[in-house]
Structure formats: structure tokens, C-alpha cells
Amino acid sequence: MKIIVDADACPVVIKEILFKAAQRTGISLLLIANHAMKIPPSSNIQFIQVPGGFDIADDEIVERAQANDLIITSDIPLAADVIAKDGLVLSPRGEVLDKENIKGRLTTRDFMDTMRASGVQTGGPPPMSQRERKEFAGHLDRFLASIAR
């Protein structure tokens, strides 16, 4: 089992939580992005830079994801692809995405895309809150505890 991070859009604070968890537990952590980034020196933390382009990083993540791997992403179509492979998905804001809620999230995402395409200004997400950071860390701790058993 490993953790794979959709690192292009992952907030720095969440990456820091993941780095500490990987160093503490020894779990394999793989960050995938289309731009360079620094990672701490550790044998169980790796970074793969993929070429720029639409969904190149997402495709790499789906290809590498296996059942029961934990994928960190806020990309809903990517999450759906990972869930279809029996992977686990946690958003950087602490939301668990699974077979029960992914269809609704895809529908909402598609609706918002349609609204934006028709000219409606929807704005971006609000800044990450302290509560969301705690939610993320709590879910991550539960995942790590479940694999330690």
C-alpha cells in the first residue's frame, strides 16, 4: 500500500502533513506533478515530474494506483477513476470520496462546468480552514492506523 499525491494542486500545508506521516511511519509516498517541487530526502518519499498537458499527471496517477492505495486529490474525475480501481481517495480538505458519494460529486462538478461555460462566475474554493486541515490529518491517521494492524 502506498499514498499517491496529485501534487500540482495539493496545498503546501497538506504536503507537509504527508511528509511527516511518511517519515514517521515509513509508508511509501509518491508525489506526481507536471512542475518541479522539492521533497525531503527520504527513501520512502518519491517525486515524479510528468510533462505538462491536459490530464498527464492524472493518467500517471491512475496507472500507478492499485487497490487500497490512498490517493490525495481534489480532482473529482481522477477520484472516480481511482475508486473504480478500488483505491481510496481523500481530498486535501479532508473529504473521503468513495463509491457512495462519487457519482453525486461528478454530477455537481459537471453542473458547475456547464455553469462556467455559460458565463456564470462561480469563483474558486474558499481558503483552507484549520478545521479542514484537522479533518485531513484525522482521516490520514485512521488510514495509517488501519494498515498498521
N, C-alpha and C positions, 0 to 999 in steps of 0.2 A: 504494500500500500504506500501511496505517496500523495503529496499535496502538489497540485499544479496551479500556478497563478497566471491569470490573464493580466499580465503586469503593465500593459500600456495604460490602463485606466485605474489601476489599483492605487488608492491613496498611500502616501509615504508612511503614515502612521500605521496602517494595516500591514504593510510590508515589514515594518519594524517589529510588530507583534509576531508575525510569521517567522522572522529571522530568529527571534528569541526562543520561540517554541521549538524550532528545528534544532537549534543549538542545545537546548535543554533536553530534548527527547531523542535526538538522533534520527528522527524521521526524515525521509528524503523530501526535499523541497526543490521544485523546479519552477523557475520564472521564465515566461515566454513573452517576448515583446518585439516590436519592429524598430525600437530605438535602443541605443546603448544605455546601460544602467550599472551602477556599482552594487555589488553584493559582498557580504562579509566573507572573508576567507574561511571556508569550511568544506570538508569532504562531502557532506550531505546536502549542500546548497549549490545549485547549478543555475546558470542562466543561458538561455538560447536566444540569440537575436535572429529573427527571420527578416526577409526582405519586406519593404513596405508594400502595401497593396491591400485591396479590399479582402478582408477575412483570411489573410495569410496566417496570421497568428492564431486565429480561431481554428483554422483547419489543422494546424500543427498540434494544438491542444487536444482536439477530438481524436486525432490519430494516435497520440500518446496515452490518452486516458483509457483506463481499464476499470472493470467493475470494482466498486468500493474505494476507488481513488477519490480524494476530496479536491474539487475544483473551486477556486476562488474567482468569481466573475460576477459582474453586474449585467453582462450581455445575455439577454433572455433567449435568443435563438441558439447561442452557444450552450447555454444551460440545458435547453431542450435536447440538443444533440448528445450531451454528456449523460443526461438522465436516461436517454434511450439506450445507452451502453451500460446502464446500471451503475453509473458513477454518482457521487454525492456532490451537491452544489451548495455553496454558501456565498452569499453576496457580501461585499465589503461592509455593507451596512447591517450585517447580522441576520439577514433573512435566509432561512433554509428554503431552497427550491426543490420540489420533489414531484413525483408522478401525480399527486393530488392537486397541486396548485399551478403547475407549469402551463397547462392549457389556458387557464384564465389569465395568467401573466402574458402569454403570447397574444391573446385576443386584445388585451389592454394596450400592449405595445403596438400592435398593428393599427388599432384605432388612433392612437396618438400619432403614428407615422402619417396616417391619412389626414388627420387634422393639420399637421405641419405642412404637408404637401399642398393643402388647400389654402395656405397662407395664415393660418391661426398661429399666433405666437404663444407657445406653451411654456417657454422658459426651461431652465435646467433644474436639476435637483437642488434642494437646499444644502447648505454646508453640513458636513457630517457632525452629528451631535455626540456628546460624551456618552449618552445612553446607547447610541448605535455602536460605538466602539466597545462598550461593555458587552452588548449583545453578541457582537462578533467574537470577542475573546471568550465568552462563556460557551458558545457553540463550538469553537475550536477546542477548548479544554475538554468538553464532553466527547468530541471525536477522538482526541488523543487518548483519553482515558479508556474509550471503548476498544481501541486497538491494542492497548497495553495489557488487556485481560487475556 
